[in-house]
Amino acid sequence: MPLGTLPDMENTEEAIRLLKSMKDSQDPFFLAVGFYKPHIPFRIPREYLKLYPIESMMLAPDPDVPKKLPNVAYNPWTDIRKREDVQALNLSFPYGPIPKDFQ
């Protein structure tokens, strides 16, 4: 974790601070909090790596893009595709399947 934090953690902490500051207010308010998905490059606090060892993870049972999925609902993961290891897979864009051993 560069600088000991992640954008999502900072956003969450600020949202909590704002909510606490409004707890006694009688005025209605709206708070939208944005989260990044996933952190590219992948950055995860070490404690979570211990909680969820990679050996215990299962692949998605049906990783294929649904046949009638509207284009607007599909995320082609262009940010992930910029990684050198993903580029080396030479996936067809935007729907190319990711090899199981890489998933």
N, C-alpha and C positions, 0 to 999 in steps of 0.2 A: 504494500500500500504506500505509494509515494506520499510523502508528507504525513504519513500516518492516518490518512482519511480517504474517503471516496466521495464523489459528488452526491450519491444517494444518501449517504450518512449526513452530509452537511445539509442537504435539503430537508431531511427528516428533523434534524435538530432545530433548524430555523422554523419549521412548521410547528413543532412543539412549543418553541418559545413564543410564537405569535398566538397560538391557541391559549397558552397560559396568560398572556397579556390581555386577552379578551374575555377571560372567564367571568369577570364581574360586570361586564358591559351588558346593558340592556338592548344595545343596538344590534340589529341583524348584520351578519357579515358573511362573506363567501371567501373561502380559501382554497385555491387550487395548488396542488403540489405535483411537480413533474418528476418522474424517475427515468433514469437512463437504463437501457436494456440492450444487451448485456454490456458490461464494462469492457471496452476494447482499448488496449489489449485487456484480456481477461485478468481482472484483479479481484481477488477474494481474500477476506481476512483469514489468516491461517487457522483460527479456531473452527471455521466452518469446514475446512478441508478434513479436519480430524473428526468432525461430527458426521460427515457424509463421505466416507472413503470411496474412491472411484470404483473399486472392486465391487461395491454393493449396489451400484447404480445399474438400472435397466434401460435399454433403448426404448424409444416410443414404439408401441405395438404397430402403429400404422403411420410411418413417417411421410407417406406420399401426400402431395398436394391434392385436396379433394377436387374431383373432376369439374364440378359446377361452381367452384369458388370464384367469386367476382374478382377481377384483377385488382380492384381497389382494396380488397381485403387481404391481399398477399404481400408479405414483406420479403423482398428478395435478398435481404441481409447483405447489402452492398458494403457495409462497413466491415463485416467479417471477411468478405471476399477479397479485401485489400491485404489481408495478412499473407505473408510469404508461404506459410504452410498450406493455406487454403488455395492460393494461386497455383501451387505445385500440383494440386489435384486436377486442374484443368477442367473444371465443371462447366457444363453448358449453362448459359445464362438465359432466363432467370430461374428455370425450374430443374436444373441438373441435380440428379440424386447424389447424396453424399455417401461414400463407401461406409459400410457398417463399422469397420475397424477405426474409422476416423470419427464417427458419431460419438 
